[in-house]
Amino acid sequence: MTPQSFLLSAELADHVRRSTDPPDDVVADLVAETAAMTAAGDGRPTYQVAPEQAAFLTLLTRIAGARWAVEIGTFTGLSALAVARGLPEDGGLLCLDRDAHWTDVARRYWARAGVAERIELRLGEAAELLAALPVRPTFDLAFVDADKTGYAGYVDALHPRMHPGGLLVLDNTLRAGRVLDPQDDDDRAIAALNAALAADDRFDTVLLPLANGLTLLRVR
Ligand SMILES: C[S@@+](CC[C@H](N)C(=O)[O-])C[C@H]1O[C@@H](n2cnc3c(N)ncnc32)[C@H](O)[C@@H]1O
């Protein structure tokens, strides 16, 4: 889990969590199991979205009135669970990830939460899985949380597959502040993408300082 936003003191981070819908038992257990896995070196603790971000994703999915959604980067499934919970009964979420071991954990929790029938998981390289999707408006919401150097390509591939008015949500777009002083290829890719998106007339663009930075792109 993103331990706390780098923008907040520990006290304010606690206050944010106490002032947001609390995780239910399914989310609490998923967070605990993922923390135990990552403590043992299986994945990284920062991979999972924070609980308040999960609550925000559910709210955002509902506000957007999204019926069909896609996620790139699923890991143990918390963000997907959050989006799926915001979809109507007859909606659906397509999850793309290349790791079967982590997404097996996700499948268990989706089943426990009663949203498994709303989620389809496809395993493989995200760019290839996206390219194989029909090029027509399909999705109302997309959540991108995979390899940072891939984000620009994912945005381009998603754009023609989104309904007008649809919402793309990009995670980790502040890189813990390193967008101001990029240290590696991931930081450089996101810093360049942030600058490009601010000038991109395909979208209404806002970078929210939530968690590690969350960029919202509304398709014009
Ligand atoms: C930060 S984690 C996603 C966390 C997840 N959203 C959550 O809330 O738990 C990134 C995930 O992206 C996947 N991933 C990274 N690069 C990928 C690629 N090129 N194609 C497919 N999946 C990829 C990894 O396997 C990993 O599960």
Ligand as a Chemical Component Dictionary entry (heavy atoms), coordinates in Angstrom:
data_LIG
# 
_chem_comp.id                   LIG 
_chem_comp.type                 NON-POLYMER 
_chem_comp.pdbx_formal_charge   0 
_chem_comp.three_letter_code    LIG 
# 
loop_
_chem_comp_atom.comp_id 
_chem_comp_atom.atom_id 
_chem_comp_atom.alt_atom_id 
_chem_comp_atom.type_symbol 
_chem_comp_atom.charge 
_chem_comp_atom.model_Cartn_x 
_chem_comp_atom.model_Cartn_y 
_chem_comp_atom.model_Cartn_z 
_chem_comp_atom.pdbx_ordinal 
LIG C1  C1  C 0  1.679  -0.725 -8.910  1  
LIG S1  S1  S 1  1.141  -2.348 -9.239  2  
LIG C2  C2  C 0  -0.621 -2.131 -9.411  3  
LIG C3  C3  C 0  -1.296 -1.961 -8.075  4  
LIG C4  C4  C 0  -2.798 -2.119 -8.112  5  
LIG N1  N1  N 0  -3.410 -1.074 -8.898  6  
LIG C5  C5  C 0  -3.380 -2.156 -6.704  7  
LIG O1  O1  O 0  -4.134 -1.269 -6.327  8  
LIG O2  O2  O -1 -3.039 -3.098 -5.969  9  
LIG C6  C6  C 0  1.669  -2.555 -10.934 10 
LIG C7  C7  C 0  1.167  -3.814 -11.621 11 
LIG O3  O3  O 0  1.393  -3.610 -13.014 12 
LIG C8  C8  C 0  1.816  -4.810 -13.604 13 
LIG N2  N2  N 0  2.599  -4.440 -14.790 14 
LIG C9  C9  C 0  3.719  -3.659 -14.822 15 
LIG N3  N3  N 0  4.147  -3.504 -16.082 16 
LIG C10 C10 C 0  3.281  -4.198 -16.871 17 
LIG C11 C11 C 0  3.184  -4.422 -18.276 18 
LIG N4  N4  N 0  4.071  -3.891 -19.131 19 
LIG N5  N5  N 0  2.170  -5.193 -18.737 20 
LIG C12 C12 C 0  1.275  -5.741 -17.872 21 
LIG N6  N6  N 0  1.313  -5.549 -16.540 22 
LIG C13 C13 C 0  2.301  -4.797 -16.042 23 
LIG C14 C14 C 0  2.606  -5.533 -12.524 24 
LIG O4  O4  O 0  2.581  -6.936 -12.749 25 
LIG C15 C15 C 0  1.878  -5.106 -11.251 26 
LIG O5  O5  O 0  0.936  -6.078 -10.874 27 
# 
loop_
_chem_comp_bond.comp_id 
_chem_comp_bond.atom_id_1 
_chem_comp_bond.atom_id_2 
_chem_comp_bond.value_order 
_chem_comp_bond.pdbx_ordinal 
LIG C1  S1  SING 1  
LIG S1  C2  SING 2  
LIG S1  C6  SING 3  
LIG C2  C3  SING 4  
LIG C3  C4  SING 5  
LIG C4  N1  SING 6  
LIG C4  C5  SING 7  
LIG C5  O1  DOUB 8  
LIG C5  O2  SING 9  
LIG C6  C7  SING 10 
LIG C7  O3  SING 11 
LIG C7  C15 SING 12 
LIG O3  C8  SING 13 
LIG C8  N2  SING 14 
LIG C8  C14 SING 15 
LIG N2  C9  SING 16 
LIG N2  C13 SING 17 
LIG C9  N3  DOUB 18 
LIG N3  C10 SING 19 
LIG C10 C11 SING 20 
LIG C10 C13 DOUB 21 
LIG C11 N4  SING 22 
LIG C11 N5  DOUB 23 
LIG N5  C12 SING 24 
LIG C12 N6  DOUB 25 
LIG N6  C13 SING 26 
LIG C14 O4  SING 27 
LIG C14 C15 SING 28 
LIG C15 O5  SING 29 
# 
